[in-house]
Amino acid sequence: MNRREFLIGTVAATAVLRTGRGRLRAQTPDRAKLDRVAIMTYSFDRIVKVAGRPDDPARTLDFFDIPEMFADKYQVHNVEVQHNHFGSTEASFFKEFRARLAKTKSRVTNINLEFGNMSITASDPVMRAQAIDLTKQWIDHAIELGSPRVMVNQGTPTPENRQVAIEALTIMGDYGKAKKIMVSMEPRGGGGGGRNAAAPAAGGQATPPPVPPAGPPPPPAYLLLTEIIKGSGTYANVDIGNFGEQETQHAGMRAMFPYTVGNTHIKMNPARYDLPAALALMRELRYTGLYSIEAGGQGDPYENVQRIYEALLQNM
């Protein structure tokens, strides 16, 4: 091979190498974006192996394997956990889960607390007190697990229980602040598809919805929730899928993002709102926190997460 042939071959090889690297960069998601993506374990709720149901054949995902699966399949290292997915609150269980997180350089970013009828708006003061006590316990667990946040279930806020809700949530929030753990709530009640639809009657005809009372319509649910968050000095976990239709969604986002906890739930529901438009509004509002994927519904949960994952990375 003469010098001229050698130089031509070297140039060609360099061009191929550069092209290959360019393709690799195009196929590899932006690390800066991925660092702001979290995935909720709730997205895999139907298949996570949970305590008390170890032999359910539908449950194929071991809880301890979740950090590695998120990292390997989605290149995501931020894990948002449902409190009831922890099979135990023993120190040894938490130690093992922290070890699995450390193995993939992952972290718990939020813990969602669901205590049934025990909430800040429970009519029974004993139930509210139990919600407070359990939340305090999980704030302590959040410290053990390295999570900076917990999210509580608000129950059913109404103008009548607004003050007791603020009082209960203030106690939770103050305890969290003393421990450097942020306490938040998300908007709910914005319409969840067929969940609130009227059930068919015996003859097969749908029961007509009740006629609303005369007078002005009640204010959107997110306004009352925002008042409770402001009054208690806590934070908003802005779930963009829980406001309803797009106009209400955008109004709710504008109201609640000033109180963001730095974590927001990302869902996809094209029939109700445009996800890219919601993400554009988040940029307009200068949101700098985490985008946590929540994929429910039927079908393969891995594919459900993948669809939101791809749309999110394209529109962040």
N, C-alpha and C positions, 0 to 999 in steps of 0.2 A: 504494500500500500504506500503510495507516494504522499507527500506532505499535503497536497491539495485535497486528495481523497479523504485524508485523515481529518482535515479541518471541516470539510463538508459533513462528514459523519458526525463529528462532535457537535456542530451546530444543530443538525437534525435531532440528535439525541437530546440535546438541551431543550429544544422546542417541545419534544414529546414529553419530557419530564415536567416542563412548566405547564403544559396543557393538562397533564395528569393531576398536578397539584391544584390547578384552577378548578378542575372538576371536583376534586376532593373537597375544596373549600366551598364550592357551590352546594355539595350534598350534605356538608356538615353544618348543623344549625349554629347560629351565632351564640358563642358561649356567654356573652354578656346578656343576651335575651334569656337563655336557659337558666341563668343564675336567678332570674326573677320569676321562674315558673315553679309552681308546686303542684302536687297531685294529692287529692283527698283519698284516703283509704276507703271512704264511703263509696267511691266509684266502683269498688270491687266488693261491695257489701254482700252481694248474693253468693260470692264464691270464697270469701275469707273463712278459714277455719276458726271457729270461736269456741270458747269454753262451754261445755255442756252439750255440744253437738259435734264431737270429734269424728263420728262415723258417717256423717251426712255426705253421700257421694257427690253431691253438687258442689260441695266446698272443697276446692282443689288448691287453694292458695294458702300456704302457711303464713301466718302473721309475721313471723320472724324473717321470712324471705322477701317481704315487701320492699325494704330499702334497696336490696340488690336488684330486684326486678325493675324498680323505677329507674335506677341508675343504668342498668344494662339495656333495657328496652327503649327508654325515653331520654336517657342522658339527663335525668332530673334528680336532684339531690335534696330537694325540699319536700318533706313528708308531713301532710296534715292528717291527724289521726282522730278517729271517733273513739271516745273514751271506752265504749263497750267492746272495742276490738282488742283491748288489752285483756288477756286471759287471767291476769292476776295483778294485784298492786303490791305484791311482795318485792322486797329490794332485789332479790335474785332475778326476778322476771325483768324488772327494769334494767338491771345490769346487763343481762343478755341482750335486750333490745338495743341498748346504747352501744354494745360491742358490734352488733350488726350494722348500726348506723355508721360507726367509726370505720368499719371495714370498707365502706364505699364513700367515705368522706361526706356523709349525709347528715341531716339534722331534722328534728321535729320543729315545725314552724308554727303549729297551732294545734290545740286539742279541743274538740267539740264535745260539749257536755249535754247529755240528754237524760234527764231524770224523771221522765214521765210526767205525772201530774204535779210534781214538785217544781215550782217555778216562782218567779218574782211576782206573778199576777194571780197565784192561787188564792181562792177565796178563803181557804182555811189558813189562819196564821201559823198553825203548826207545820203545814206543808211548805209555807214560805220559809220558815225557820230551818226546815230540813234542807231546802234548796240552798240556803246560805251556808249551812254546815258542810254539805257535800261539795259545794263550789270551793270553799276554803281548803278542803282536803285535796282537791284536784289542783288547786294553785300550788300547794306544796309538792304534789306529784310533778307538776310542770317544771318546777325547779330541778327535781331529780332527773327529769328527762331532757332538760336543756331547752324547753319550749318557752319562748318569750310571751306567749299569748294563750288564753283560753276563751272560748266562745260559749255563752250560756243560752239556753232556750228561754225565750221571753213569755211562753204561754200565750195568753190571749189578752193583750193590752186593750183597755177601754178607757174612755174619759173618767169613768167612775173609779177604776182601780189605778189610775195614773199615779197618784201620790204614794200609795203603798208600794207600787212597783219601783218608784224612784228611791224610796227609803231602803228597800231590800237590795236594789242594785248598787246603791251607794256603799252599803256595808261590804258587798263583794268587791267593788272597785277599790275601796280604801285598803282592804286587806291585800289585794293584788299590788297596789302601789307600794305598800310597805315591803313587799317581797320582790318588787321590780318585775311583776307580771301584769300585762295589760288584759283587761276584761272587756269583752265586746259582745254585741248582739247583731244579728242580721235582719234585714227586712223579711217579713213573711206575710202571707195572706194576699199576694198579688194575683192569684189565679193560677192554678196548676194543671191546666188542661181539663181532663174529665174527672178529676178528683172530687170536685164540688158539683158535678152535673146532677140533675134530677134523675132518680132511678126509674126505670120503666115500671108501669103499673101491671097488674095481673093480666090485662087484656093485650099487653104488648105496646100500649101507647105511653109515651113519656108523660110523666106528671108535670103539668105546667108549673113554672116557678111562681113563688108567692108574689103578690102585687106589693111593690114597695110602698111604705107610708108616704103621705103627702108631705111636702116641705122640701127644703134644700137637701141635696145628697150629703152623706157624711164625708168628712175630709178623708183624703187618702190615708191608708194605714201607716205609710212611712212617715207622715208628719207627726203623728202621735209618738211613734217610736223614737224619732229624732228628739222630741221634747224630753222623753225619758232619759235618753242618752246624755243630752245636755244637762239635765237636772241632776244627774248622778255623777257627772264628771268621768264617764266611761267612754267607750269607743264604738265605732260602727264597723262591722265586717260587711262591706257592701256587696251582697250577692246580687249580681246584675240580672239574674233570672227570676227574682222574686217580687218584681214590681208590677207585672202585668204587661199590657201592650206598650209599644215603643214610646209613645208620648209620655205616659206615666213613668216609664222606666227612666227616661232622660231627666224628667223633673225630680224624681226620687234620687237619682245619682247626684244631681246638683245640690240637693238638700243634705245628703248624707256624707259625701266625700270630704267635706271640711272636718269631719270627726273620724276619719279613717284610722283603723288600727294598723294599717300597713299590710293588710291581707284582704283580698277580695275574691269571691267565688265566681268562676267563669263557667257558664253553661251555654249550650247551643239550642235555640228553639226558633228556627226560621219562620214558623207560622205566626209568632208573636212579635219578634223583633229582629233587627239586623245586627249580628254580632260585630262586624267591622265598624258599623256606625257607633256602637256602644264603646268599642275600644278607642275609636277616634275621640269620643267625648272624654274618655279617661286621660288621653294625652292633653286635650285642651284644658282639663282641670289640673294638669301637672301632677298626676298620680305617679309616685315613684316606688310603690310597694310591690308586693308579690301578687301574681296572677295564679290562683289556685284552681285547678281543673276539677270540676264536679260533673261526672257523667253518670246519669242514672238511666232508667228505662230498660227496655228489653234488648235482646241481642247480646253479642259478645262484648263484655266490658272492656277488654283490651282494645277492640276496634272503636268502641264508643269514645274512649279516652283519646285514641289516635286522631279521630276526626277533629275534636276540639283542639288538641295539641297542634295540628297542622294549621288550622285556621288562626289560632292564637299567634304562632310564630310568624305567620304571613302578615299579620295586622297590628302587632305590638308597636 
